[in-house]
Amino acid sequence: MTEDTYNNYLHEYVTFGLGVHYVLKAVIIQFVALLLTYQFARPLTISVSKPNLFIVIYTAISLMFVAVTFLFTRNMCRRSISPKMHSRVAVFLSTALYHLIAATVVVSGYTLLIVAVSGLKQINTLDMFISLLFTTAFASILTVGYHDELDNHLPAVERLEEAIDEWIENTAWIEEEDNTQAQRDGLKAFEDSSNDLESIFSNAHTQAGKQLSEEFGSWVSSFKQHNGQAKELVIEGQKHNKGGNQELRTEHEEFRRIKSRLQDLSTRYD
């Protein structure tokens, strides 16, 4: 099985596996806010004496909102327990989708408030830049609110990455001398960290996250059924025994694949 099998639905780059109703609730609130806000903002765009100054101000503020949206989507992607979301491409896609949703709200509002009443000719340059401000502001509000919702469902970035790093580090138990207390303690630490990861992965909500959770849980279950020597072969492999146990060889390959996916999850792309 390859990394390409860990696919995500497009909407998961916005919902991160949670219900779409969280997004719809925020969109409805934003739409109402736009209707109320623009009733006051519209006269200002007509009477402003220095539109170029306000264009610069609106652009600068919009860029700040874009940065906020990017940072919050970046954090949510890193918490998603989905290998494919731990990439800059995923973060840019998520950021773009949030802005697309916000832009849809703004365009709908403008259509109802201006175009339907006065036509496109009534929209001036300053209107376009204030619409950009509304779009980026609504996108950032949506991501901040959704990030807050994720706090109740997904582990913190540090919690996820530390648990994965600890699991990978604990595979070093096979390097201890056979049948020693150090090896037994190392094996116990590895199994404890496996249990810890299983607990964290039980919070997965995306399609890819759930798939990884199931595969990891299945591998851990099989691993625990073996005796000490067999467990060592599952981790270390049977490099010098081509005629060895096929089951252990398969589990070793699965271990290597899962370890690679977990390293993807713990990678920090600061």
Buried (B, 14 or more C-beta within 10 A) or exposed (E): EEEEEBEBEEEBBBBBBBEEEBBEEBBEBBBEBBEEBBEEBBEEBEEBEEBEEBBEEBBEBBEEBBEBBBBBBBBBBBBBBBBBBBBEEBBBBBBBBBBEBBBBBBEBBBEBBBBEEEEEEEBEEBBEBBBBBBBBBBBBBBBBBBBEBBEEEBBEBEEBBBBBBBBBEBBEBBEBEEEEEEBEEBBEBBBEBBEBBBEBBEBBBBBBBBBBBEBBBEBBEBBEEBEEEBBBBBBEBBEEEEEBBEEBBEBBEBBEBBBEBBBBBBBEEE
